[in-house]
Amino acid sequence: MLTDRAGLPIPVGISAANAHDKLGLEPLVRGIPPIRSRNRPRRRRPAKLYAGKGDDFPDLRRWLRGRNIAPRIARRGIETSNRLGRHRWVVERTVSWVNRYRHLTKRDDV
């Protein structure tokens, strides 16, 4: 799930539980709809992308830079995740909100 600064989900992807997070980032970024702006033309991409250590791969960083998106990803074994905490709590709050509505997370009444 990718969210904007306010925590609204932009694209949401569903994958198998055993699929690696690395495989899901590119389709989510490609699925971002155009961003409306009052003062500027529509944008198709965000300026920055904050992610956890699970997305720290050189090829993903290169791919994001090739699309002119600044990757803000904690490096495995070097940085702590605490620096990204002030940005990532927005996503964690949105995931928590979605989990409160069980019928959105899984269908157990079938």
Biopython code that builds the backbone (N, CA, C, O; Angstrom):
import numpy as np
from Bio.PDB.StructureBuilder import StructureBuilder

atoms = [
    (1, "MET", "N", (0.843, -1.165, 0.000)),
    (1, "MET", "CA", (0.000, 0.000, 0.000)),
    (1, "MET", "C", (0.893, 1.233, 0.000)),
    (1, "MET", "O", (1.828, 1.337, 0.793)),
    (2, "LEU", "N", (0.596, 2.157, -0.889)),
    (2, "LEU", "CA", (1.246, 3.460, -0.881)),
    (2, "LEU", "C", (0.209, 4.482, -0.440)),
    (2, "LEU", "O", (-0.954, 4.405, -0.836)),
    (3, "THR", "N", (0.631, 5.439, 0.383)),
    (3, "THR", "CA", (-0.274, 6.476, 0.839)),
    (3, "THR", "C", (0.331, 7.842, 0.558)),
    (3, "THR", "O", (1.533, 7.973, 0.328)),
    (4, "ASP", "N", (-0.528, 8.858, 0.582)),
    (4, "ASP", "CA", (-0.011, 10.213, 0.495)),
    (4, "ASP", "C", (0.336, 10.688, 1.899)),
    (4, "ASP", "O", (0.287, 9.899, 2.843)),
    (5, "ARG", "N", (0.682, 11.948, 2.053)),
    (5, "ARG", "CA", (1.083, 12.470, 3.364)),
    (5, "ARG", "C", (-0.018, 12.405, 4.406)),
    (5, "ARG", "O", (0.254, 12.280, 5.600)),
    (6, "ALA", "N", (-1.263, 12.489, 3.955)),
    (6, "ALA", "CA", (-2.384, 12.460, 4.891)),
    (6, "ALA", "C", (-2.783, 11.044, 5.285)),
    (6, "ALA", "O", (-3.581, 10.867, 6.206)),
    (7, "GLY", "N", (-2.246, 10.031, 4.608)),
    (7, "GLY", "CA", (-2.581, 8.656, 4.931)),
    (7, "GLY", "C", (-3.644, 8.056, 4.046)),
    (7, "GLY", "O", (-4.101, 6.944, 4.313)),
    (8, "LEU", "N", (-4.056, 8.752, 2.999)),
    (8, "LEU", "CA", (-5.042, 8.195, 2.075)),
    (8, "LEU", "C", (-4.359, 7.212, 1.135)),
    (8, "LEU", "O", (-3.354, 7.557, 0.513)),
    (9, "PRO", "N", (-4.882, 5.996, 1.018)),
    (9, "PRO", "CA", (-4.259, 5.019, 0.116)),
    (9, "PRO", "C", (-4.372, 5.480, -1.334)),
    (9, "PRO", "O", (-5.443, 5.876, -1.792)),
    (10, "ILE", "N", (-3.253, 5.420, -2.043)),
    (10, "ILE", "CA", (-3.258, 5.798, -3.458)),
    (10, "ILE", "C", (-3.433, 4.522, -4.283)),
    (10, "ILE", "O", (-4.536, 4.280, -4.773)),
    (11, "PRO", "N", (-2.398, 3.693, -4.459)),
    (11, "PRO", "CA", (-2.644, 2.368, -5.022)),
    (11, "PRO", "C", (-2.511, 1.315, -3.918)),
    (11, "PRO", "O", (-1.714, 1.462, -2.992)),
    (12, "VAL", "N", (-3.285, 0.282, -4.035)),
    (12, "VAL", "CA", (-3.228, -0.834, -3.089)),
    (12, "VAL", "C", (-3.058, -2.099, -3.897)),
    (12, "VAL", "O", (-3.798, -2.338, -4.851)),
    (13, "GLY", "N", (-2.083, -2.913, -3.519)),
    (13, "GLY", "CA", (-1.838, -4.167, -4.217)),
    (13, "GLY", "C", (-2.070, -5.354, -3.304)),
    (13, "GLY", "O", (-1.837, -5.280, -2.097)),
    (14, "ILE", "N", (-2.527, -6.437, -3.883)),
    (14, "ILE", "CA", (-2.749, -7.672, -3.136)),
    (14, "ILE", "C", (-1.841, -8.729, -3.724)),
    (14, "ILE", "O", (-1.793, -8.913, -4.940)),
    (15, "SER", "N", (-1.121, -9.424, -2.857)),
    (15, "SER", "CA", (-0.215, -10.472, -3.321)),
    (15, "SER", "C", (-0.282, -11.646, -2.349)),
    (15, "SER", "O", (-0.940, -11.582, -1.310)),
    (16, "ALA", "N", (0.405, -12.700, -2.710)),
    (16, "ALA", "CA", (0.474, -13.869, -1.836)),
    (16, "ALA", "C", (1.264, -13.521, -0.580)),
    (16, "ALA", "O", (2.086, -12.605, -0.591)),
    (17, "ALA", "N", (1.018, -14.240, 0.479)),
    (17, "ALA", "CA", (1.695, -13.965, 1.740)),
    (17, "ALA", "C", (3.189, -14.252, 1.661)),
    (17, "ALA", "O", (3.969, -13.644, 2.394)),
    (18, "ASN", "N", (3.601, -15.161, 0.790)),
    (18, "ASN", "CA", (5.015, -15.509, 0.707)),
    (18, "ASN", "C", (5.739, -14.751, -0.409)),
    (18, "ASN", "O", (6.880, -15.088, -0.725)),
    (19, "ALA", "N", (5.114, -13.745, -1.009)),
    (19, "ALA", "CA", (5.766, -12.938, -2.037)),
    (19, "ALA", "C", (6.616, -11.860, -1.370)),
    (19, "ALA", "O", (6.205, -11.263, -0.375)),
    (20, "HIS", "N", (7.796, -11.616, -1.920)),
    (20, "HIS", "CA", (8.712, -10.636, -1.357)),
    (20, "HIS", "C", (8.214, -9.225, -1.645)),
    (20, "HIS", "O", (7.608, -8.975, -2.686)),
    (21, "ASP", "N", (8.472, -8.302, -0.715)),
    (21, "ASP", "CA", (8.029, -6.914, -0.878)),
    (21, "ASP", "C", (8.681, -6.247, -2.082)),
    (21, "ASP", "O", (8.100, -5.341, -2.680)),
    (22, "LYS", "N", (9.864, -6.682, -2.434)),
    (22, "LYS", "CA", (10.589, -6.093, -3.560)),
    (22, "LYS", "C", (9.789, -6.210, -4.858)),
    (22, "LYS", "O", (9.843, -5.317, -5.704)),
    (23, "LEU", "N", (9.057, -7.294, -5.014)),
    (23, "LEU", "CA", (8.298, -7.519, -6.239)),
    (23, "LEU", "C", (7.051, -6.644, -6.329)),
    (23, "LEU", "O", (6.501, -6.478, -7.418)),
    (24, "GLY", "N", (6.600, -6.089, -5.229)),
    (24, "GLY", "CA", (5.374, -5.318, -5.234)),
    (24, "GLY", "C", (5.549, -3.822, -5.366)),
    (24, "GLY", "O", (4.578, -3.114, -5.630)),
    (25, "LEU", "N", (6.771, -3.315, -5.188)),
    (25, "LEU", "CA", (6.958, -1.871, -5.195)),
    (25, "LEU", "C", (6.773, -1.259, -6.585)),
    (25, "LEU", "O", (6.093, -0.242, -6.722)),
    (26, "GLU", "N", (7.359, -1.853, -7.599)),
    (26, "GLU", "CA", (7.253, -1.293, -8.952)),
    (26, "GLU", "C", (5.812, -1.223, -9.454)),
    (26, "GLU", "O", (5.413, -0.174, -9.959)),
    (27, "PRO", "N", (5.007, -2.289, -9.340)),
    (27, "PRO", "CA", (3.613, -2.166, -9.787)),
    (27, "PRO", "C", (2.821, -1.107, -9.017)),
    (27, "PRO", "O", (1.943, -0.458, -9.587)),
    (28, "LEU", "N", (3.122, -0.928, -7.734)),
    (28, "LEU", "CA", (2.418, 0.093, -6.960)),
    (28, "LEU", "C", (2.783, 1.496, -7.439)),
    (28, "LEU", "O", (1.913, 2.360, -7.557)),
    (29, "VAL", "N", (4.054, 1.722, -7.712)),
    (29, "VAL", "CA", (4.477, 3.046, -8.180)),
    (29, "VAL", "C", (3.914, 3.311, -9.573)),
    (29, "VAL", "O", (3.517, 4.438, -9.872)),
    (30, "ARG", "N", (3.875, 2.305, -10.418)),
    (30, "ARG", "CA", (3.299, 2.471, -11.755)),
    (30, "ARG", "C", (1.790, 2.722, -11.690)),
    (30, "ARG", "O", (1.230, 3.322, -12.608)),
    (31, "GLY", "N", (1.136, 2.281, -10.640)),
    (31, "GLY", "CA", (-0.309, 2.434, -10.507)),
    (31, "GLY", "C", (-0.757, 3.742, -9.883)),
    (31, "GLY", "O", (-1.946, 3.918, -9.616)),
    (32, "ILE", "N", (0.165, 4.663, -9.643)),
    (32, "ILE", "CA", (-0.208, 5.946, -9.047)),
    (32, "ILE", "C", (-0.977, 6.772, -10.076)),
    (32, "ILE", "O", (-0.472, 7.002, -11.175)),
    (33, "PRO", "N", (-2.184, 7.220, -9.746)),
    (33, "PRO", "CA", (-2.952, 8.049, -10.688)),
    (33, "PRO", "C", (-2.362, 9.453, -10.762)),
    (33, "PRO", "O", (-1.574, 9.830, -9.894)),
    (34, "PRO", "N", (-2.728, 10.241, -11.784)),
    (34, "PRO", "CA", (-2.224, 11.620, -11.879)),
    (34, "PRO", "C", (-2.616, 12.441, -10.654)),
    (34, "PRO", "O", (-3.727, 12.311, -10.140)),
    (35, "ILE", "N", (-1.708, 13.275, -10.199)),
    (35, "ILE", "CA", (-1.924, 14.099, -9.024)),
    (35, "ILE", "C", (-2.395, 15.477, -9.482)),
    (35, "ILE", "O", (-1.731, 16.131, -10.286)),
    (36, "ARG", "N", (-3.531, 15.909, -8.972)),
    (36, "ARG", "CA", (-4.051, 17.221, -9.341)),
    (36, "ARG", "C", (-3.319, 18.321, -8.592)),
    (36, "ARG", "O", (-2.925, 18.156, -7.438)),
    (37, "SER", "N", (-3.147, 19.434, -9.265)),
    (37, "SER", "CA", (-2.510, 20.588, -8.659)),
    (37, "SER", "C", (-3.201, 21.843, -9.174)),
    (37, "SER", "O", (-3.565, 21.923, -10.347)),
    (38, "ARG", "N", (-3.373, 22.802, -8.310)),
    (38, "ARG", "CA", (-4.013, 24.047, -8.726)),
    (38, "ARG", "C", (-3.040, 24.977, -9.430)),
    (38, "ARG", "O", (-3.428, 25.720, -10.332)),
    (39, "ASN", "N", (-1.789, 24.939, -9.026)),
    (39, "ASN", "CA", (-0.815, 25.883, -9.549)),
    (39, "ASN", "C", (0.075, 25.309, -10.636)),
    (39, "ASN", "O", (0.660, 26.063, -11.413)),
    (40, "ARG", "N", (0.187, 24.008, -10.706)),
    (40, "ARG", "CA", (1.115, 23.366, -11.641)),
    (40, "ARG", "C", (0.371, 22.354, -12.486)),
    (40, "ARG", "O", (-0.765, 21.998, -12.172)),
    (41, "PRO", "N", (1.008, 21.878, -13.576)),
    (41, "PRO", "CA", (0.370, 20.809, -14.349)),
    (41, "PRO", "C", (0.303, 19.513, -13.530)),
    (41, "PRO", "O", (0.990, 19.366, -12.519)),
    (42, "ARG", "N", (-0.539, 18.579, -13.988)),
    (42, "ARG", "CA", (-0.689, 17.305, -13.267)),
    (42, "ARG", "C", (0.630, 16.547, -13.235)),
    (42, "ARG", "O", (1.393, 16.536, -14.201)),
    (43, "ARG", "N", (0.871, 15.915, -12.093)),
    (43, "ARG", "CA", (2.076, 15.099, -11.937)),
    (43, "ARG", "C", (1.689, 13.642, -11.915)),
    (43, "ARG", "O", (0.629, 13.289, -11.398)),
    (44, "ARG", "N", (2.526, 12.795, -12.465)),
    (44, "ARG", "CA", (2.256, 11.363, -12.515)),
    (44, "ARG", "C", (3.040, 10.607, -11.451)),
    (44, "ARG", "O", (2.853, 9.401, -11.295)),
    (45, "ARG", "N", (3.897, 11.280, -10.730)),
    (45, "ARG", "CA", (4.758, 10.602, -9.770)),
    (45, "ARG", "C", (4.990, 11.482, -8.550)),
    (45, "ARG", "O", (4.888, 12.705, -8.642)),
    (46, "PRO", "N", (5.300, 10.877, -7.414)),
    (46, "PRO", "CA", (5.656, 11.678, -6.239)),
    (46, "PRO", "C", (7.105, 12.150, -6.342)),
    (46, "PRO", "O", (7.870, 11.625, -7.152)),
    (47, "ALA", "N", (7.483, 13.121, -5.541)),
    (47, "ALA", "CA", (8.870, 13.603, -5.529)),
    (47, "ALA", "C", (9.759, 12.677, -4.697)),
    (47, "ALA", "O", (10.920, 12.457, -5.040)),
    (48, "LYS", "N", (9.215, 12.136, -3.602)),
    (48, "LYS", "CA", (9.987, 11.263, -2.710)),
    (48, "LYS", "C", (9.175, 10.026, -2.398)),
    (48, "LYS", "O", (7.945, 10.049, -2.436)),
    (49, "LEU", "N", (9.877, 8.939, -2.085)),
    (49, "LEU", "CA", (9.218, 7.707, -1.680)),
    (49, "LEU", "C", (9.922, 7.192, -0.431)),
    (49, "LEU", "O", (11.111, 6.875, -0.472)),
    (50, "TYR", "N", (9.196, 7.110, 0.673)),
    (50, "TYR", "CA", (9.733, 6.594, 1.928)),
    (50, "TYR", "C", (9.382, 5.125, 2.032)),
    (50, "TYR", "O", (8.239, 4.732, 1.798)),
    (51, "ALA", "N", (10.378, 4.305, 2.390)),
    (51, "ALA", "CA", (10.151, 2.867, 2.501)),
    (51, "ALA", "C", (11.032, 2.298, 3.602)),
    (51, "ALA", "O", (12.000, 2.927, 4.030)),
    (52, "GLY", "N", (10.687, 1.110, 4.050)),
    (52, "GLY", "CA", (11.439, 0.438, 5.094)),
    (52, "GLY", "C", (12.617, -0.341, 4.537)),
    (52, "GLY", "O", (12.896, -0.302, 3.338)),
    (53, "LYS", "N", (13.296, -1.041, 5.414)),
    (53, "LYS", "CA", (14.490, -1.779, 5.022)),
    (53, "LYS", "C", (14.199, -2.951, 4.094)),
    (53, "LYS", "O", (15.106, -3.435, 3.417)),
    (54, "GLY", "N", (12.975, -3.408, 4.049)),
    (54, "GLY", "CA", (12.614, -4.510, 3.167)),
    (54, "GLY", "C", (12.702, -4.139, 1.696)),
    (54, "GLY", "O", (12.747, -5.020, 0.838)),
    (55, "ASP", "N", (12.729, -2.849, 1.394)),
    (55, "ASP", "CA", (12.828, -2.384, 0.011)),
    (55, "ASP", "C", (14.210, -1.831, -0.314)),
    (55, "ASP", "O", (14.370, -1.138, -1.319)),
    (56, "ASP", "N", (15.204, -2.118, 0.506)),
    (56, "ASP", "CA", (16.556, -1.611, 0.289)),
    (56, "ASP", "C", (17.322, -2.533, -0.675)),
    (56, "ASP", "O", (18.048, -3.434, -0.257)),
    (57, "PHE", "N", (17.136, -2.279, -1.962)),
    (57, "PHE", "CA", (17.836, -3.021, -3.005)),
    (57, "PHE", "C", (18.377, -2.015, -4.018)),
    (57, "PHE", "O", (17.671, -1.073, -4.381)),
    (58, "PRO", "N", (19.614, -2.194, -4.482)),
    (58, "PRO", "CA", (20.202, -1.232, -5.422)),
    (58, "PRO", "C", (19.399, -1.083, -6.714)),
    (58, "PRO", "O", (19.286, 0.025, -7.239)),
    (59, "ASP", "N", (18.841, -2.177, -7.236)),
    (59, "ASP", "CA", (18.087, -2.057, -8.488)),
    (59, "ASP", "C", (16.781, -1.268, -8.295)),
    (59, "ASP", "O", (16.352, -0.562, -9.208)),
    (60, "LEU", "N", (16.147, -1.378, -7.119)),
    (60, "LEU", "CA", (14.949, -0.574, -6.853)),
    (60, "LEU", "C", (15.303, 0.906, -6.720)),
    (60, "LEU", "O", (14.576, 1.773, -7.203)),
    (61, "ARG", "N", (16.432, 1.184, -6.058)),
    (61, "ARG", "CA", (16.869, 2.575, -5.941)),
    (61, "ARG", "C", (17.155, 3.169, -7.315)),
    (61, "ARG", "O", (16.761, 4.301, -7.595)),
    (62, "ARG", "N", (17.837, 2.414, -8.175)),
    (62, "ARG", "CA", (18.130, 2.877, -9.539)),
    (62, "ARG", "C", (16.849, 3.108, -10.324)),
    (62, "ARG", "O", (16.725, 4.099, -11.044)),
    (63, "TRP", "N", (15.897, 2.193, -10.185)),
    (63, "TRP", "CA", (14.642, 2.312, -10.915)),
    (63, "TRP", "C", (13.882, 3.563, -10.475)),
    (63, "TRP", "O", (13.325, 4.277, -11.308)),
    (64, "LEU", "N", (13.858, 3.829, -9.159)),
    (64, "LEU", "CA", (13.179, 5.022, -8.667)),
    (64, "LEU", "C", (13.872, 6.297, -9.148)),
    (64, "LEU", "O", (13.210, 7.251, -9.557)),
    (65, "ARG", "N", (15.203, 6.311, -9.098)),
    (65, "ARG", "CA", (15.925, 7.498, -9.575)),
    (65, "ARG", "C", (15.717, 7.707, -11.067)),
    (65, "ARG", "O", (15.665, 8.849, -11.525)),
    (66, "GLY", "N", (15.596, 6.624, -11.839)),
    (66, "GLY", "CA", (15.326, 6.727, -13.261)),
    (66, "GLY", "C", (13.969, 7.348, -13.550)),
    (66, "GLY", "O", (13.766, 7.926, -14.618)),
    (67, "ARG", "N", (13.046, 7.236, -12.617)),
    (67, "ARG", "CA", (11.723, 7.858, -12.752)),
    (67, "ARG", "C", (11.665, 9.208, -12.044)),
    (67, "ARG", "O", (10.582, 9.765, -11.867)),
    (68, "ASN", "N", (12.824, 9.741, -11.637)),
    (68, "ASN", "CA", (12.943, 11.037, -10.939)),
    (68, "ASN", "C", (12.190, 11.057, -9.620)),
    (68, "ASN", "O", (11.570, 12.060, -9.264)),
    (69, "ILE", "N", (12.247, 9.950, -8.900)),
    (69, "ILE", "CA", (11.680, 9.851, -7.554)),
    (69, "ILE", "C", (12.850, 9.657, -6.592)),
    (69, "ILE", "O", (13.647, 8.735, -6.763)),
    (70, "ALA", "N", (12.955, 10.508, -5.597)),
    (70, "ALA", "CA", (14.042, 10.405, -4.623)),
    (70, "ALA", "C", (13.723, 9.294, -3.631)),
    (70, "ALA", "O", (12.757, 9.410, -2.877)),
    (71, "PRO", "N", (14.516, 8.211, -3.610)),
    (71, "PRO", "CA", (14.234, 7.134, -2.645)),
    (71, "PRO", "C", (14.731, 7.504, -1.253)),
    (71, "PRO", "O", (15.896, 7.862, -1.082)),
    (72, "ARG", "N", (13.865, 7.419, -0.276)),
    (72, "ARG", "CA", (14.210, 7.618, 1.132)),
    (72, "ARG", "C", (13.987, 6.277, 1.819)),
    (72, "ARG", "O", (12.946, 6.042, 2.431)),
    (73, "ILE", "N", (14.985, 5.403, 1.708)),
    (73, "ILE", "CA", (14.881, 4.034, 2.195)),
    (73, "ILE", "C", (15.986, 3.808, 3.217)),
    (73, "ILE", "O", (17.150, 4.105, 2.949)),
    (74, "ALA", "N", (15.631, 3.283, 4.385)),
    (74, "ALA", "CA", (16.628, 2.965, 5.405)),
    (74, "ALA", "C", (17.522, 1.841, 4.889)),
    (74, "ALA", "O", (17.037, 0.854, 4.337)),
    (75, "ARG", "N", (18.811, 1.999, 5.072)),
    (75, "ARG", "CA", (19.762, 0.991, 4.586)),
    (75, "ARG", "C", (19.904, -0.126, 5.613)),
    (75, "ARG", "O", (20.026, 0.114, 6.814)),
    (76, "ARG", "N", (19.885, -1.355, 5.102)),
    (76, "ARG", "CA", (20.019, -2.524, 5.984)),
    (76, "ARG", "C", (21.413, -2.561, 6.588)),
    (76, "ARG", "O", (22.410, -2.421, 5.880)),
    (77, "GLY", "N", (21.478, -2.749, 7.898)),
    (77, "GLY", "CA", (22.746, -2.883, 8.593)),
    (77, "GLY", "C", (23.453, -1.568, 8.862)),
    (77, "GLY", "O", (24.486, -1.567, 9.533)),
    (78, "ILE", "N", (22.942, -0.447, 8.367)),
    (78, "ILE", "CA", (23.614, 0.844, 8.552)),
    (78, "ILE", "C", (22.754, 1.793, 9.376)),
    (78, "ILE", "O", (23.201, 2.306, 10.402)),
    (79, "GLU", "N", (21.534, 2.026, 8.936)),
    (79, "GLU", "CA", (20.655, 2.982, 9.602)),
    (79, "GLU", "C", (19.584, 2.265, 10.407)),
    (79, "GLU", "O", (19.216, 1.126, 10.122)),
    (80, "THR", "N", (19.101, 2.961, 11.409)),
    (80, "THR", "CA", (17.958, 2.432, 12.150)),
    (80, "THR", "C", (16.679, 2.897, 11.461)),
    (80, "THR", "O", (16.688, 3.879, 10.719)),
    (81, "SER", "N", (15.623, 2.214, 11.701)),
    (81, "SER", "CA", (14.334, 2.585, 11.118)),
    (81, "SER", "C", (13.694, 3.763, 11.842)),
    (81, "SER", "O", (12.672, 4.282, 11.395)),
    (82, "ASN", "N", (14.286, 4.189, 12.955)),
    (82, "ASN", "CA", (13.701, 5.276, 13.737)),
    (82, "ASN", "C", (13.681, 6.595, 12.972)),
    (82, "ASN", "O", (12.789, 7.415, 13.184)),
    (83, "ARG", "N", (14.649, 6.809, 12.087)),
    (83, "ARG", "CA", (14.689, 8.065, 11.338)),
    (83, "ARG", "C", (13.495, 8.189, 10.398)),
    (83, "ARG", "O", (13.012, 9.293, 10.148)),
    (84, "LEU", "N", (13.022, 7.070, 9.883)),
    (84, "LEU", "CA", (11.876, 7.099, 8.992)),
    (84, "LEU", "C", (10.555, 7.048, 9.743)),
    (84, "LEU", "O", (9.492, 7.161, 9.132)),
    (85, "GLY", "N", (10.607, 6.881, 11.046)),
    (85, "GLY", "CA", (9.393, 6.710, 11.832)),
    (85, "GLY", "C", (8.417, 7.851, 11.719)),
    (85, "GLY", "O", (7.205, 7.633, 11.740)),
    (86, "ARG", "N", (8.920, 9.066, 11.600)),
    (86, "ARG", "CA", (8.014, 10.221, 11.525)),
    (86, "ARG", "C", (7.255, 10.258, 10.212)),
    (86, "ARG", "O", (6.231, 10.933, 10.115)),
    (87, "HIS", "N", (7.737, 9.541, 9.193)),
    (87, "HIS", "CA", (7.041, 9.466, 7.916)),
    (87, "HIS", "C", (6.250, 8.172, 7.786)),
    (87, "HIS", "O", (5.167, 8.165, 7.201)),
    (88, "ARG", "N", (6.775, 7.083, 8.321)),
    (88, "ARG", "CA", (6.139, 5.781, 8.154)),
    (88, "ARG", "C", (4.933, 5.578, 9.051)),
    (88, "ARG", "O", (4.118, 4.701, 8.767)),
    (89, "TRP", "N", (4.782, 6.342, 10.114)),
    (89, "TRP", "CA", (3.634, 6.151, 10.998)),
    (89, "TRP", "C", (2.336, 6.430, 10.260)),
    (89, "TRP", "O", (1.292, 5.887, 10.622)),
    (90, "VAL", "N", (2.384, 7.265, 9.234)),
    (90, "VAL", "CA", (1.183, 7.558, 8.449)),
    (90, "VAL", "C", (0.699, 6.286, 7.757)),
    (90, "VAL", "O", (-0.500, 6.007, 7.735)),
    (91, "VAL", "N", (1.623, 5.518, 7.198)),
    (91, "VAL", "CA", (1.264, 4.271, 6.524)),
    (91, "VAL", "C", (0.790, 3.243, 7.547)),
    (91, "VAL", "O", (-0.190, 2.538, 7.311)),
    (92, "GLU", "N", (1.477, 3.157, 8.673)),
    (92, "GLU", "CA", (1.084, 2.196, 9.711)),
    (92, "GLU", "C", (-0.313, 2.515, 10.237)),
    (92, "GLU", "O", (-1.087, 1.600, 10.519)),
    (93, "ARG", "N", (-0.643, 3.785, 10.372)),
    (93, "ARG", "CA", (-1.981, 4.185, 10.819)),
    (93, "ARG", "C", (-3.030, 3.760, 9.802)),
    (93, "ARG", "O", (-4.110, 3.305, 10.180)),
    (94, "THR", "N", (-2.721, 3.905, 8.502)),
    (94, "THR", "CA", (-3.671, 3.518, 7.463)),
    (94, "THR", "C", (-3.865, 2.008, 7.449)),
    (94, "THR", "O", (-4.992, 1.536, 7.300)),
    (95, "VAL", "N", (-2.802, 1.251, 7.598)),
    (95, "VAL", "CA", (-2.912, -0.212, 7.651)),
    (95, "VAL", "C", (-3.741, -0.623, 8.859)),
    (95, "VAL", "O", (-4.560, -1.538, 8.764)),
    (96, "SER", "N", (-3.543, 0.034, 9.984)),
    (96, "SER", "CA", (-4.332, -0.259, 11.175)),
    (96, "SER", "C", (-5.814, 0.034, 10.938)),
    (96, "SER", "O", (-6.677, -0.729, 11.371)),
    (97, "TRP", "N", (-6.109, 1.143, 10.247)),
    (97, "TRP", "CA", (-7.495, 1.490, 9.942)),
    (97, "TRP", "C", (-8.139, 0.427, 9.062)),
    (97, "TRP", "O", (-9.284, 0.040, 9.294)),
    (98, "VAL", "N", (-7.415, -0.044, 8.057)),
    (98, "VAL", "CA", (-7.952, -1.071, 7.158)),
    (98, "VAL", "C", (-8.172, -2.373, 7.919)),
    (98, "VAL", "O", (-9.158, -3.069, 7.675)),
    (99, "ASN", "N", (-7.272, -2.713, 8.836)),
    (99, "ASN", "CA", (-7.408, -3.954, 9.596)),
    (99, "ASN", "C", (-8.601, -3.931, 10.549)),
    (99, "ASN", "O", (-9.101, -4.989, 10.933)),
    (100, "ARG", "N", (-9.061, -2.751, 10.932)),
    (100, "ARG", "CA", (-10.245, -2.673, 11.796)),
    (100, "ARG", "C", (-11.501, -3.135, 11.074)),
    (100, "ARG", "O", (-12.443, -3.609, 11.709)),
    (101, "TYR", "N", (-11.523, -3.001, 9.759)),
    (101, "TYR", "CA", (-12.668, -3.418, 8.957)),
    (101, "TYR", "C", (-12.364, -4.788, 8.360)),
    (101, "TYR", "O", (-11.788, -4.886, 7.276)),
    (102, "ARG", "N", (-12.748, -5.829, 9.062)),
    (102, "ARG", "CA", (-12.358, -7.195, 8.702)),
    (102, "ARG", "C", (-12.801, -7.601, 7.306)),
    (102, "ARG", "O", (-12.108, -8.376, 6.647)),
    (103, "HIS", "N", (-13.918, -7.109, 6.847)),
    (103, "HIS", "CA", (-14.399, -7.514, 5.523)),
    (103, "HIS", "C", (-13.547, -6.921, 4.411)),
    (103, "HIS", "O", (-13.594, -7.404, 3.279)),
    (104, "LEU", "N", (-12.773, -5.889, 4.706)),
    (104, "LEU", "CA", (-11.839, -5.373, 3.707)),
    (104, "LEU", "C", (-10.570, -6.206, 3.664)),
    (104, "LEU", "O", (-9.943, -6.310, 2.610)),
    (105, "THR", "N", (-10.176, -6.800, 4.781)),
    (105, "THR", "CA", (-8.924, -7.535, 4.816)),
    (105, "THR", "C", (-9.070, -8.966, 4.315)),
    (105, "THR", "O", (-8.206, -9.456, 3.587)),
    (106, "LYS", "N", (-10.144, -9.640, 4.691)),
    (106, "LYS", "CA", (-10.337, -11.008, 4.211)),
    (106, "LYS", "C", (-11.818, -11.356, 4.274)),
    (106, "LYS", "O", (-12.573, -10.783, 5.060)),
    (107, "ARG", "N", (-12.208, -12.274, 3.460)),
    (107, "ARG", "CA", (-13.593, -12.724, 3.451)),
    (107, "ARG", "C", (-13.687, -14.027, 4.224)),
    (107, "ARG", "O", (-13.226, -15.063, 3.747)),
    (108, "ASP", "N", (-14.271, -13.990, 5.396)),
    (108, "ASP", "CA", (-14.419, -15.203, 6.189)),
    (108, "ASP", "C", (-15.874, -15.643, 6.294)),
    (108, "ASP", "O", (-16.184, -16.579, 7.031)),
    (109, "ASP", "N", (-16.767, -14.982, 5.569)),
    (109, "ASP", "CA", (-18.177, -15.340, 5.639)),
    (109, "ASP", "C", (-18.630, -16.186, 4.451)),
    (109, "ASP", "O", (-19.823, -16.460, 4.318)),
    (110, "VAL", "N", (-17.725, -16.595, 3.605)),
    (110, "VAL", "CA", (-18.079, -17.359, 2.399)),
    (110, "VAL", "C", (-18.179, -18.824, 2.722)),
    (110, "VAL", "O", (-18.467, -19.632, 1.840)),
]
sb = StructureBuilder()
sb.init_structure("model")
sb.init_model(0)
sb.init_chain("A")
sb.init_seg("    ")
for serial, (resi, resn, name, xyz) in enumerate(atoms, 1):
    if name == "N":
        sb.init_residue(resn, " ", resi, " ")
    sb.init_atom(name, np.array(xyz, "f"), 0.0, 1.0, " ", f" {name:<3s}", serial, name[0])
structure = sb.get_structure()
